[in-house]
Amino acid sequence: MQFLSDTYEGSVHDKAIADDVPYPLPPGSELVDDLGFVGYALPDVIHTRPTRKPKGGTLTDAQQTANQAIARRRITIEHVISGIKRCRIVKDTIRLWKDGVRDLVMEICCALHNLCVRSRA
């Protein structure tokens, strides 16, 4: 399932956006998130996030292996985000003030990224 929230100005933390916007995930689905979402939970949704290293301690071999598996899954997501940000209008200061234009720009940049990915295959 794919979901794109409204755009937010400035440096708004991802968890603050997630708290503000209800994710439309069906029960039993899995959400792969990072350590920035500690304390965030959706009912009936499986959260997959890495284990945080304890202060002054170390992770067990099993925890490190699990974190590496999660990182291999998340790298795909990070590559998509960087592919969308190749359209510099998404990451630079945008001075379009009309309602809905910023969201439209983001949708167009996502569509361009999808077109590039599909044309490579």
Backbone atoms as SQL, in Angstrom:
CREATE TABLE atoms (id INTEGER PRIMARY KEY, chain TEXT, resi INTEGER, resn TEXT, atom TEXT, x REAL, y REAL, z REAL);
INSERT INTO atoms VALUES
  (1, 'A', 1, 'MET', 'N', 0.839, -1.179, 0.000),
  (2, 'A', 1, 'MET', 'CA', 0.000, 0.000, 0.000),
  (3, 'A', 1, 'MET', 'C', 0.887, 1.247, 0.000),
  (4, 'A', 2, 'GLN', 'N', 0.515, 2.242, -0.736),
  (5, 'A', 2, 'GLN', 'CA', 1.269, 3.480, -0.808),
  (6, 'A', 2, 'GLN', 'C', 0.438, 4.596, -0.212),
  (7, 'A', 3, 'PHE', 'N', 1.107, 5.509, 0.476),
  (8, 'A', 3, 'PHE', 'CA', 0.416, 6.614, 1.126),
  (9, 'A', 3, 'PHE', 'C', 1.309, 7.841, 1.061),
  (10, 'A', 4, 'LEU', 'N', 0.742, 8.974, 0.708),
  (11, 'A', 4, 'LEU', 'CA', 1.468, 10.238, 0.666),
  (12, 'A', 4, 'LEU', 'C', 0.663, 11.258, 1.460),
  (13, 'A', 5, 'SER', 'N', 1.226, 11.734, 2.564),
  (14, 'A', 5, 'SER', 'CA', 0.527, 12.727, 3.381),
  (15, 'A', 5, 'SER', 'C', 0.658, 14.105, 2.742),
  (16, 'A', 6, 'ASP', 'N', -0.034, 15.070, 3.307),
  (17, 'A', 6, 'ASP', 'CA', 0.126, 16.441, 2.858),
  (18, 'A', 6, 'ASP', 'C', 1.553, 16.896, 3.135),
  (19, 'A', 7, 'THR', 'N', 2.011, 17.901, 2.412),
  (20, 'A', 7, 'THR', 'CA', 3.358, 18.413, 2.630),
  (21, 'A', 7, 'THR', 'C', 3.362, 19.342, 3.847),
  (22, 'A', 8, 'TYR', 'N', 4.521, 19.426, 4.488),
  (23, 'A', 8, 'TYR', 'CA', 4.679, 20.271, 5.667),
  (24, 'A', 8, 'TYR', 'C', 5.839, 21.207, 5.454),
  (25, 'A', 9, 'GLU', 'N', 5.703, 22.425, 5.969),
  (26, 'A', 9, 'GLU', 'CA', 6.735, 23.440, 5.839),
  (27, 'A', 9, 'GLU', 'C', 7.862, 23.212, 6.820),
  (28, 'A', 10, 'GLY', 'N', 9.069, 23.551, 6.417),
  (29, 'A', 10, 'GLY', 'CA', 10.196, 23.574, 7.333),
  (30, 'A', 10, 'GLY', 'C', 10.620, 22.209, 7.822),
  (31, 'A', 11, 'SER', 'N', 11.253, 22.212, 8.979),
  (32, 'A', 11, 'SER', 'CA', 11.802, 20.975, 9.534),
  (33, 'A', 11, 'SER', 'C', 10.856, 20.404, 10.577),
  (34, 'A', 12, 'VAL', 'N', 9.748, 19.871, 10.126),
  (35, 'A', 12, 'VAL', 'CA', 8.790, 19.219, 11.013),
  (36, 'A', 12, 'VAL', 'C', 9.214, 17.763, 11.157),
  (37, 'A', 13, 'HIS', 'N', 9.281, 17.288, 12.393),
  (38, 'A', 13, 'HIS', 'CA', 9.728, 15.921, 12.648),
  (39, 'A', 13, 'HIS', 'C', 8.706, 14.918, 12.099),
  (40, 'A', 14, 'ASP', 'N', 9.221, 13.788, 11.597),
  (41, 'A', 14, 'ASP', 'CA', 8.351, 12.763, 11.004),
  (42, 'A', 14, 'ASP', 'C', 7.312, 12.250, 11.990),
  (43, 'A', 15, 'LYS', 'N', 7.684, 12.084, 13.252),
  (44, 'A', 15, 'LYS', 'CA', 6.737, 11.573, 14.248),
  (45, 'A', 15, 'LYS', 'C', 5.614, 12.574, 14.484),
  (46, 'A', 16, 'ALA', 'N', 5.928, 13.867, 14.463),
  (47, 'A', 16, 'ALA', 'CA', 4.893, 14.886, 14.641),
  (48, 'A', 16, 'ALA', 'C', 3.883, 14.831, 13.494),
  (49, 'A', 17, 'ILE', 'N', 4.371, 14.595, 12.284),
  (50, 'A', 17, 'ILE', 'CA', 3.474, 14.446, 11.141),
  (51, 'A', 17, 'ILE', 'C', 2.638, 13.189, 11.296),
  (52, 'A', 18, 'ALA', 'N', 3.270, 12.101, 11.720),
  (53, 'A', 18, 'ALA', 'CA', 2.543, 10.838, 11.899),
  (54, 'A', 18, 'ALA', 'C', 1.481, 10.960, 12.979),
  (55, 'A', 19, 'ASP', 'N', 1.766, 11.711, 14.044),
  (56, 'A', 19, 'ASP', 'CA', 0.772, 11.924, 15.095),
  (57, 'A', 19, 'ASP', 'C', -0.398, 12.751, 14.579),
  (58, 'A', 20, 'ASP', 'N', -0.116, 13.656, 13.641),
  (59, 'A', 20, 'ASP', 'CA', -1.126, 14.569, 13.117),
  (60, 'A', 20, 'ASP', 'C', -2.000, 13.925, 12.033),
  (61, 'A', 21, 'VAL', 'N', -1.401, 13.041, 11.231),
  (62, 'A', 21, 'VAL', 'CA', -2.093, 12.455, 10.082),
  (63, 'A', 21, 'VAL', 'C', -2.390, 10.986, 10.358),
  (64, 'A', 22, 'PRO', 'N', -3.644, 10.575, 10.295),
  (65, 'A', 22, 'PRO', 'CA', -3.934, 9.149, 10.511),
  (66, 'A', 22, 'PRO', 'C', -3.544, 8.323, 9.282),
  (67, 'A', 23, 'TYR', 'N', -2.653, 7.367, 9.485),
  (68, 'A', 23, 'TYR', 'CA', -2.237, 6.496, 8.391),
  (69, 'A', 23, 'TYR', 'C', -3.357, 5.502, 8.107),
  (70, 'A', 24, 'PRO', 'N', -3.762, 5.358, 6.862),
  (71, 'A', 24, 'PRO', 'CA', -4.873, 4.455, 6.529),
  (72, 'A', 24, 'PRO', 'C', -4.404, 3.016, 6.306),
  (73, 'A', 25, 'LEU', 'N', -3.760, 2.423, 7.309),
  (74, 'A', 25, 'LEU', 'CA', -3.263, 1.058, 7.160),
  (75, 'A', 25, 'LEU', 'C', -4.300, 0.064, 7.670),
  (76, 'A', 26, 'PRO', 'N', -4.545, -0.993, 6.899),
  (77, 'A', 26, 'PRO', 'CA', -5.518, -1.986, 7.342),
  (78, 'A', 26, 'PRO', 'C', -4.965, -2.815, 8.504),
  (79, 'A', 27, 'PRO', 'N', -5.822, -3.364, 9.328),
  (80, 'A', 27, 'PRO', 'CA', -5.360, -4.198, 10.447),
  (81, 'A', 27, 'PRO', 'C', -4.532, -5.378, 9.942),
  (82, 'A', 28, 'GLY', 'N', -3.466, -5.682, 10.679),
  (83, 'A', 28, 'GLY', 'CA', -2.596, -6.790, 10.313),
  (84, 'A', 28, 'GLY', 'C', -1.480, -6.415, 9.363),
  (85, 'A', 29, 'SER', 'N', -1.444, -5.170, 8.890),
  (86, 'A', 29, 'SER', 'CA', -0.378, -4.766, 7.970),
  (87, 'A', 29, 'SER', 'C', 0.884, -4.425, 8.762),
  (88, 'A', 30, 'GLU', 'N', 1.987, -4.288, 8.047),
  (89, 'A', 30, 'GLU', 'CA', 3.277, -4.028, 8.675),
  (90, 'A', 30, 'GLU', 'C', 3.771, -2.639, 8.288),
  (91, 'A', 31, 'LEU', 'N', 4.267, -1.910, 9.268),
  (92, 'A', 31, 'LEU', 'CA', 4.837, -0.589, 9.047),
  (93, 'A', 31, 'LEU', 'C', 6.312, -0.649, 9.416),
  (94, 'A', 32, 'VAL', 'N', 7.192, -0.427, 8.432),
  (95, 'A', 32, 'VAL', 'CA', 8.635, -0.412, 8.671),
  (96, 'A', 32, 'VAL', 'C', 9.025, 1.029, 8.941),
  (97, 'A', 33, 'ASP', 'N', 9.411, 1.305, 10.173),
  (98, 'A', 33, 'ASP', 'CA', 9.784, 2.670, 10.535),
  (99, 'A', 33, 'ASP', 'C', 11.152, 2.671, 11.195),
  (100, 'A', 34, 'ASP', 'N', 11.638, 3.858, 11.531),
  (101, 'A', 34, 'ASP', 'CA', 12.963, 3.952, 12.127),
  (102, 'A', 34, 'ASP', 'C', 12.864, 4.389, 13.582),
  (103, 'A', 35, 'LEU', 'N', 13.995, 4.631, 14.206),
  (104, 'A', 35, 'LEU', 'CA', 14.006, 4.951, 15.630),
  (105, 'A', 35, 'LEU', 'C', 13.431, 6.333, 15.933),
  (106, 'A', 36, 'GLY', 'N', 13.160, 7.126, 14.924),
  (107, 'A', 36, 'GLY', 'CA', 12.489, 8.405, 15.130),
  (108, 'A', 36, 'GLY', 'C', 11.029, 8.250, 15.497),
  (109, 'A', 37, 'PHE', 'N', 10.509, 7.040, 15.363),
  (110, 'A', 37, 'PHE', 'CA', 9.100, 6.781, 15.649),
  (111, 'A', 37, 'PHE', 'C', 8.896, 6.009, 16.951),
  (112, 'A', 38, 'VAL', 'N', 9.911, 5.975, 17.817),
  (113, 'A', 38, 'VAL', 'CA', 9.752, 5.308, 19.103),
  (114, 'A', 38, 'VAL', 'C', 8.641, 6.019, 19.870),
  (115, 'A', 39, 'GLY', 'N', 7.718, 5.271, 20.381),
  (116, 'A', 39, 'GLY', 'CA', 6.573, 5.848, 21.080),
  (117, 'A', 39, 'GLY', 'C', 5.361, 6.027, 20.185),
  (118, 'A', 40, 'TYR', 'N', 5.500, 5.761, 18.913),
  (119, 'A', 40, 'TYR', 'CA', 4.389, 5.881, 17.968),
  (120, 'A', 40, 'TYR', 'C', 3.858, 4.486, 17.680),
  (121, 'A', 41, 'ALA', 'N', 2.567, 4.319, 17.801),
  (122, 'A', 41, 'ALA', 'CA', 1.972, 3.006, 17.552),
  (123, 'A', 41, 'ALA', 'C', 0.605, 3.172, 16.917),
  (124, 'A', 42, 'LEU', 'N', 0.316, 2.314, 15.979),
  (125, 'A', 42, 'LEU', 'CA', -1.007, 2.242, 15.363),
  (126, 'A', 42, 'LEU', 'C', -1.668, 0.953, 15.844),
  (127, 'A', 43, 'PRO', 'N', -2.939, 1.014, 16.164),
  (128, 'A', 43, 'PRO', 'CA', -3.608, -0.204, 16.625),
  (129, 'A', 43, 'PRO', 'C', -3.717, -1.234, 15.496),
  (130, 'A', 44, 'ASP', 'N', -3.509, -2.499, 15.836),
  (131, 'A', 44, 'ASP', 'CA', -3.636, -3.633, 14.911),
  (132, 'A', 44, 'ASP', 'C', -2.644, -3.573, 13.749),
  (133, 'A', 45, 'VAL', 'N', -1.540, -2.857, 13.901),
  (134, 'A', 45, 'VAL', 'CA', -0.513, -2.768, 12.873),
  (135, 'A', 45, 'VAL', 'C', 0.800, -3.251, 13.486),
  (136, 'A', 46, 'ILE', 'N', 1.537, -4.060, 12.747),
  (137, 'A', 46, 'ILE', 'CA', 2.820, -4.570, 13.208),
  (138, 'A', 46, 'ILE', 'C', 3.894, -3.535, 12.880),
  (139, 'A', 47, 'HIS', 'N', 4.586, -3.059, 13.905),
  (140, 'A', 47, 'HIS', 'CA', 5.659, -2.080, 13.714),
  (141, 'A', 47, 'HIS', 'C', 6.990, -2.816, 13.682),
  (142, 'A', 48, 'THR', 'N', 7.753, -2.619, 12.621),
  (143, 'A', 48, 'THR', 'CA', 9.080, -3.201, 12.497),
  (144, 'A', 48, 'THR', 'C', 10.083, -2.060, 12.544),
  (145, 'A', 49, 'ARG', 'N', 10.835, -2.008, 13.627),
  (146, 'A', 49, 'ARG', 'CA', 11.859, -0.973, 13.764),
  (147, 'A', 49, 'ARG', 'C', 13.081, -1.587, 14.422),
  (148, 'A', 50, 'PRO', 'N', 14.253, -1.028, 14.168),
  (149, 'A', 50, 'PRO', 'CA', 15.473, -1.592, 14.748),
  (150, 'A', 50, 'PRO', 'C', 15.496, -1.442, 16.262),
  (151, 'A', 51, 'THR', 'N', 16.340, -2.235, 16.877),
  (152, 'A', 51, 'THR', 'CA', 16.531, -2.166, 18.322),
  (153, 'A', 51, 'THR', 'C', 17.576, -1.109, 18.624),
  (154, 'A', 52, 'ARG', 'N', 17.259, -0.255, 19.559),
  (155, 'A', 52, 'ARG', 'CA', 18.188, 0.806, 19.943),
  (156, 'A', 52, 'ARG', 'C', 19.269, 0.227, 20.852),
  (157, 'A', 53, 'LYS', 'N', 20.500, 0.664, 20.621),
  (158, 'A', 53, 'LYS', 'CA', 21.611, 0.220, 21.462),
  (159, 'A', 53, 'LYS', 'C', 21.469, 0.864, 22.838),
  (160, 'A', 54, 'PRO', 'N', 21.557, 0.067, 23.896),
  (161, 'A', 54, 'PRO', 'CA', 21.457, 0.667, 25.235),
  (162, 'A', 54, 'PRO', 'C', 22.659, 1.578, 25.521),
  (163, 'A', 55, 'LYS', 'N', 22.413, 2.627, 26.303),
  (164, 'A', 55, 'LYS', 'CA', 23.470, 3.589, 26.610),
  (165, 'A', 55, 'LYS', 'C', 24.602, 2.884, 27.347),
  (166, 'A', 56, 'GLY', 'N', 25.792, 2.973, 26.787),
  (167, 'A', 56, 'GLY', 'CA', 26.962, 2.357, 27.390),
  (168, 'A', 56, 'GLY', 'C', 27.020, 0.846, 27.207),
  (169, 'A', 57, 'GLY', 'N', 26.094, 0.276, 26.454),
  (170, 'A', 57, 'GLY', 'CA', 26.060, -1.169, 26.262),
  (171, 'A', 57, 'GLY', 'C', 26.243, -1.543, 24.808),
  (172, 'A', 58, 'THR', 'N', 25.991, -2.797, 24.522),
  (173, 'A', 58, 'THR', 'CA', 26.088, -3.294, 23.155),
  (174, 'A', 58, 'THR', 'C', 24.861, -4.136, 22.842),
  (175, 'A', 59, 'LEU', 'N', 24.637, -4.334, 21.567),
  (176, 'A', 59, 'LEU', 'CA', 23.551, -5.198, 21.126),
  (177, 'A', 59, 'LEU', 'C', 24.055, -6.631, 21.020),
  (178, 'A', 60, 'THR', 'N', 23.154, -7.573, 21.196),
  (179, 'A', 60, 'THR', 'CA', 23.517, -8.971, 21.015),
  (180, 'A', 60, 'THR', 'C', 23.687, -9.244, 19.521),
  (181, 'A', 61, 'ASP', 'N', 24.288, -10.366, 19.204),
  (182, 'A', 61, 'ASP', 'CA', 24.470, -10.733, 17.791),
  (183, 'A', 61, 'ASP', 'C', 23.128, -10.875, 17.090),
  (184, 'A', 62, 'ALA', 'N', 22.144, -11.437, 17.791),
  (185, 'A', 62, 'ALA', 'CA', 20.811, -11.600, 17.199),
  (186, 'A', 62, 'ALA', 'C', 20.168, -10.248, 16.914),
  (187, 'A', 63, 'GLN', 'N', 20.326, -9.292, 17.835),
  (188, 'A', 63, 'GLN', 'CA', 19.761, -7.958, 17.624),
  (189, 'A', 63, 'GLN', 'C', 20.468, -7.248, 16.470),
  (190, 'A', 64, 'GLN', 'N', 21.783, -7.403, 16.363),
  (191, 'A', 64, 'GLN', 'CA', 22.518, -6.792, 15.259),
  (192, 'A', 64, 'GLN', 'C', 22.094, -7.390, 13.924),
  (193, 'A', 65, 'THR', 'N', 21.896, -8.684, 13.890),
  (194, 'A', 65, 'THR', 'CA', 21.449, -9.346, 12.657),
  (195, 'A', 65, 'THR', 'C', 20.057, -8.861, 12.270),
  (196, 'A', 66, 'ALA', 'N', 19.174, -8.740, 13.267),
  (197, 'A', 66, 'ALA', 'CA', 17.816, -8.251, 12.999),
  (198, 'A', 66, 'ALA', 'C', 17.855, -6.806, 12.498),
  (199, 'A', 67, 'ASN', 'N', 18.696, -5.966, 13.097),
  (200, 'A', 67, 'ASN', 'CA', 18.823, -4.576, 12.651),
  (201, 'A', 67, 'ASN', 'C', 19.341, -4.493, 11.219),
  (202, 'A', 68, 'GLN', 'N', 20.273, -5.374, 10.857),
  (203, 'A', 68, 'GLN', 'CA', 20.792, -5.383, 9.488),
  (204, 'A', 68, 'GLN', 'C', 19.710, -5.795, 8.493),
  (205, 'A', 69, 'ALA', 'N', 18.859, -6.754, 8.873),
  (206, 'A', 69, 'ALA', 'CA', 17.769, -7.168, 7.988),
  (207, 'A', 69, 'ALA', 'C', 16.778, -6.026, 7.785),
  (208, 'A', 70, 'ILE', 'N', 16.495, -5.293, 8.847),
  (209, 'A', 70, 'ILE', 'CA', 15.584, -4.142, 8.736),
  (210, 'A', 70, 'ILE', 'C', 16.230, -3.061, 7.866),
  (211, 'A', 71, 'ALA', 'N', 17.536, -2.848, 8.033),
  (212, 'A', 71, 'ALA', 'CA', 18.243, -1.837, 7.241),
  (213, 'A', 71, 'ALA', 'C', 18.219, -2.182, 5.758),
  (214, 'A', 72, 'ARG', 'N', 18.323, -3.478, 5.433),
  (215, 'A', 72, 'ARG', 'CA', 18.259, -3.888, 4.018),
  (216, 'A', 72, 'ARG', 'C', 16.885, -3.581, 3.429),
  (217, 'A', 73, 'ARG', 'N', 15.849, -3.700, 4.220),
  (218, 'A', 73, 'ARG', 'CA', 14.499, -3.358, 3.732),
  (219, 'A', 73, 'ARG', 'C', 14.330, -1.846, 3.608),
  (220, 'A', 74, 'ARG', 'N', 14.856, -1.096, 4.570),
  (221, 'A', 74, 'ARG', 'CA', 14.677, 0.357, 4.580),
  (222, 'A', 74, 'ARG', 'C', 15.486, 1.052, 3.493),
  (223, 'A', 75, 'ILE', 'N', 16.574, 0.456, 3.026),
  (224, 'A', 75, 'ILE', 'CA', 17.402, 1.117, 2.019),
  (225, 'A', 75, 'ILE', 'C', 16.613, 1.351, 0.739),
  (226, 'A', 76, 'THR', 'N', 15.695, 0.443, 0.424),
  (227, 'A', 76, 'THR', 'CA', 14.832, 0.630, -0.741),
  (228, 'A', 76, 'THR', 'C', 13.981, 1.880, -0.575),
  (229, 'A', 77, 'ILE', 'N', 13.441, 2.065, 0.613),
  (230, 'A', 77, 'ILE', 'CA', 12.616, 3.240, 0.898),
  (231, 'A', 77, 'ILE', 'C', 13.452, 4.511, 0.787),
  (232, 'A', 78, 'GLU', 'N', 14.665, 4.471, 1.354),
  (233, 'A', 78, 'GLU', 'CA', 15.534, 5.645, 1.303),
  (234, 'A', 78, 'GLU', 'C', 15.940, 5.986, -0.131),
  (235, 'A', 79, 'HIS', 'N', 16.126, 4.982, -0.975),
  (236, 'A', 79, 'HIS', 'CA', 16.457, 5.241, -2.380),
  (237, 'A', 79, 'HIS', 'C', 15.286, 5.902, -3.103),
  (238, 'A', 80, 'VAL', 'N', 14.067, 5.507, -2.775),
  (239, 'A', 80, 'VAL', 'CA', 12.892, 6.150, -3.376),
  (240, 'A', 80, 'VAL', 'C', 12.837, 7.618, -2.964),
  (241, 'A', 81, 'ILE', 'N', 13.059, 7.887, -1.687),
  (242, 'A', 81, 'ILE', 'CA', 13.029, 9.270, -1.196),
  (243, 'A', 81, 'ILE', 'C', 14.104, 10.107, -1.893),
  (244, 'A', 82, 'SER', 'N', 15.308, 9.564, -2.023),
  (245, 'A', 82, 'SER', 'CA', 16.363, 10.331, -2.701),
  (246, 'A', 82, 'SER', 'C', 16.055, 10.500, -4.186),
  (247, 'A', 83, 'GLY', 'N', 15.389, 9.515, -4.792),
  (248, 'A', 83, 'GLY', 'CA', 14.999, 9.642, -6.193),
  (249, 'A', 83, 'GLY', 'C', 13.991, 10.755, -6.400),
  (250, 'A', 84, 'ILE', 'N', 13.076, 10.906, -5.449),
  (251, 'A', 84, 'ILE', 'CA', 12.090, 11.985, -5.542),
  (252, 'A', 84, 'ILE', 'C', 12.762, 13.331, -5.329),
  (253, 'A', 85, 'LYS', 'N', 13.748, 13.374, -4.425),
  (254, 'A', 85, 'LYS', 'CA', 14.434, 14.638, -4.132),
  (255, 'A', 85, 'LYS', 'C', 15.368, 15.075, -5.255),
  (256, 'A', 86, 'ARG', 'N', 15.536, 14.240, -6.291),
  (257, 'A', 86, 'ARG', 'CA', 16.307, 14.697, -7.457),
  (258, 'A', 86, 'ARG', 'C', 15.604, 15.862, -8.130),
  (259, 'A', 87, 'CYS', 'N', 14.288, 15.917, -7.977),
  (260, 'A', 87, 'CYS', 'CA', 13.547, 17.109, -8.400),
  (261, 'A', 87, 'CYS', 'C', 13.794, 18.152, -7.316),
  (262, 'A', 88, 'ARG', 'N', 14.695, 19.064, -7.544),
  (263, 'A', 88, 'ARG', 'CA', 15.153, 19.973, -6.490),
  (264, 'A', 88, 'ARG', 'C', 14.045, 20.832, -5.929),
  (265, 'A', 89, 'ILE', 'N', 12.942, 21.000, -6.658),
  (266, 'A', 89, 'ILE', 'CA', 11.854, 21.825, -6.158),
  (267, 'A', 89, 'ILE', 'C', 11.258, 21.226, -4.889),
  (268, 'A', 90, 'VAL', 'N', 11.440, 19.911, -4.690),
  (269, 'A', 90, 'VAL', 'CA', 10.897, 19.250, -3.507),
  (270, 'A', 90, 'VAL', 'C', 11.738, 19.550, -2.277),
  (271, 'A', 91, 'LYS', 'N', 13.057, 19.620, -2.418),
  (272, 'A', 91, 'LYS', 'CA', 13.904, 19.804, -1.240),
  (273, 'A', 91, 'LYS', 'C', 14.327, 21.252, -1.010),
  (274, 'A', 92, 'ASP', 'N', 14.278, 22.083, -2.027),
  (275, 'A', 92, 'ASP', 'CA', 14.637, 23.491, -1.858),
  (276, 'A', 92, 'ASP', 'C', 13.429, 24.278, -1.361),
  (277, 'A', 93, 'THR', 'N', 13.663, 25.523, -0.992),
  (278, 'A', 93, 'THR', 'CA', 12.573, 26.385, -0.549),
  (279, 'A', 93, 'THR', 'C', 11.636, 26.645, -1.719),
  (280, 'A', 94, 'ILE', 'N', 10.369, 26.332, -1.520),
  (281, 'A', 94, 'ILE', 'CA', 9.390, 26.520, -2.583),
  (282, 'A', 94, 'ILE', 'C', 8.561, 27.763, -2.248),
  (283, 'A', 95, 'ARG', 'N', 8.399, 28.616, -3.208),
  (284, 'A', 95, 'ARG', 'CA', 7.709, 29.884, -2.977),
  (285, 'A', 95, 'ARG', 'C', 6.356, 29.924, -3.684),
  (286, 'A', 96, 'LEU', 'N', 5.730, 28.794, -3.767),
  (287, 'A', 96, 'LEU', 'CA', 4.393, 28.728, -4.355),
  (288, 'A', 96, 'LEU', 'C', 3.391, 28.714, -3.208),
  (289, 'A', 97, 'TRP', 'N', 2.603, 29.753, -3.079),
  (290, 'A', 97, 'TRP', 'CA', 1.761, 29.921, -1.911),
  (291, 'A', 97, 'TRP', 'C', 0.313, 29.514, -2.135),
  (292, 'A', 98, 'LYS', 'N', -0.085, 29.283, -3.354),
  (293, 'A', 98, 'LYS', 'CA', -1.480, 28.936, -3.619),
  (294, 'A', 98, 'LYS', 'C', -1.805, 27.582, -2.990),
  (295, 'A', 99, 'ASP', 'N', -2.989, 27.464, -2.404),
  (296, 'A', 99, 'ASP', 'CA', -3.383, 26.229, -1.724),
  (297, 'A', 99, 'ASP', 'C', -3.334, 25.036, -2.675),
  (298, 'A', 100, 'GLY', 'N', -2.730, 23.952, -2.206),
  (299, 'A', 100, 'GLY', 'CA', -2.701, 22.716, -2.965),
  (300, 'A', 100, 'GLY', 'C', -1.571, 22.593, -3.961),
  (301, 'A', 101, 'VAL', 'N', -0.862, 23.688, -4.253),
  (302, 'A', 101, 'VAL', 'CA', 0.196, 23.647, -5.271),
  (303, 'A', 101, 'VAL', 'C', 1.386, 22.827, -4.774),
  (304, 'A', 102, 'ARG', 'N', 1.755, 22.998, -3.516),
  (305, 'A', 102, 'ARG', 'CA', 2.899, 22.255, -2.977),
  (306, 'A', 102, 'ARG', 'C', 2.626, 20.752, -2.994),
  (307, 'A', 103, 'ASP', 'N', 1.407, 20.371, -2.633),
  (308, 'A', 103, 'ASP', 'CA', 1.058, 18.950, -2.675),
  (309, 'A', 103, 'ASP', 'C', 1.078, 18.435, -4.106),
  (310, 'A', 104, 'LEU', 'N', 0.599, 19.245, -5.046),
  (311, 'A', 104, 'LEU', 'CA', 0.603, 18.864, -6.453),
  (312, 'A', 104, 'LEU', 'C', 2.036, 18.683, -6.962),
  (313, 'A', 105, 'VAL', 'N', 2.944, 19.578, -6.554),
  (314, 'A', 105, 'VAL', 'CA', 4.350, 19.462, -6.951),
  (315, 'A', 105, 'VAL', 'C', 4.917, 18.141, -6.447),
  (316, 'A', 106, 'MET', 'N', 4.623, 17.787, -5.191),
  (317, 'A', 106, 'MET', 'CA', 5.127, 16.529, -4.622),
  (318, 'A', 106, 'MET', 'C', 4.568, 15.331, -5.387),
  (319, 'A', 107, 'GLU', 'N', 3.290, 15.352, -5.712),
  (320, 'A', 107, 'GLU', 'CA', 2.682, 14.253, -6.467),
  (321, 'A', 107, 'GLU', 'C', 3.333, 14.113, -7.850),
  (322, 'A', 108, 'ILE', 'N', 3.593, 15.240, -8.504),
  (323, 'A', 108, 'ILE', 'CA', 4.223, 15.208, -9.828),
  (324, 'A', 108, 'ILE', 'C', 5.637, 14.644, -9.732),
  (325, 'A', 109, 'CYS', 'N', 6.385, 15.044, -8.696),
  (326, 'A', 109, 'CYS', 'CA', 7.751, 14.524, -8.530),
  (327, 'A', 109, 'CYS', 'C', 7.725, 13.027, -8.237),
  (328, 'A', 110, 'CYS', 'N', 6.753, 12.556, -7.472),
  (329, 'A', 110, 'CYS', 'CA', 6.613, 11.114, -7.225),
  (330, 'A', 110, 'CYS', 'C', 6.282, 10.383, -8.523),
  (331, 'A', 111, 'ALA', 'N', 5.400, 10.964, -9.319),
  (332, 'A', 111, 'ALA', 'CA', 5.044, 10.350, -10.595),
  (333, 'A', 111, 'ALA', 'C', 6.248, 10.302, -11.543),
  (334, 'A', 112, 'LEU', 'N', 7.049, 11.371, -11.566),
  (335, 'A', 112, 'LEU', 'CA', 8.255, 11.376, -12.397),
  (336, 'A', 112, 'LEU', 'C', 9.238, 10.300, -11.944),
  (337, 'A', 113, 'HIS', 'N', 9.384, 10.137, -10.642),
  (338, 'A', 113, 'HIS', 'CA', 10.273, 9.081, -10.127),
  (339, 'A', 113, 'HIS', 'C', 9.763, 7.713, -10.566),
  (340, 'A', 114, 'ASN', 'N', 8.454, 7.476, -10.433),
  (341, 'A', 114, 'ASN', 'CA', 7.881, 6.191, -10.847),
  (342, 'A', 114, 'ASN', 'C', 8.084, 5.953, -12.343),
  (343, 'A', 115, 'LEU', 'N', 7.940, 7.000, -13.143),
  (344, 'A', 115, 'LEU', 'CA', 8.159, 6.876, -14.579),
  (345, 'A', 115, 'LEU', 'C', 9.608, 6.494, -14.885),
  (346, 'A', 116, 'CYS', 'N', 10.544, 7.141, -14.200),
  (347, 'A', 116, 'CYS', 'CA', 11.970, 6.801, -14.406),
  (348, 'A', 116, 'CYS', 'C', 12.255, 5.365, -14.028),
  (349, 'A', 117, 'VAL', 'N', 11.702, 4.921, -12.907),
  (350, 'A', 117, 'VAL', 'CA', 11.938, 3.537, -12.460),
  (351, 'A', 117, 'VAL', 'C', 11.351, 2.539, -13.448),
  (352, 'A', 118, 'ARG', 'N', 10.155, 2.799, -13.923),
  (353, 'A', 118, 'ARG', 'CA', 9.505, 1.872, -14.853),
  (354, 'A', 118, 'ARG', 'C', 10.183, 1.865, -16.215),
  (355, 'A', 119, 'SER', 'N', 10.721, 3.006, -16.626),
  (356, 'A', 119, 'SER', 'CA', 11.358, 3.044, -17.947),
  (357, 'A', 119, 'SER', 'C', 12.724, 2.358, -17.938),
  (358, 'A', 120, 'ARG', 'N', 13.354, 2.201, -16.756),
  (359, 'A', 120, 'ARG', 'CA', 14.623, 1.501, -16.656),
  (360, 'A', 120, 'ARG', 'C', 14.460, 0.000, -16.753),
  (361, 'A', 121, 'ALA', 'N', 13.299, -0.502, -16.378),
  (362, 'A', 121, 'ALA', 'CA', 13.093, -1.962, -16.340),
  (363, 'A', 121, 'ALA', 'C', 12.892, -2.568, -17.700);
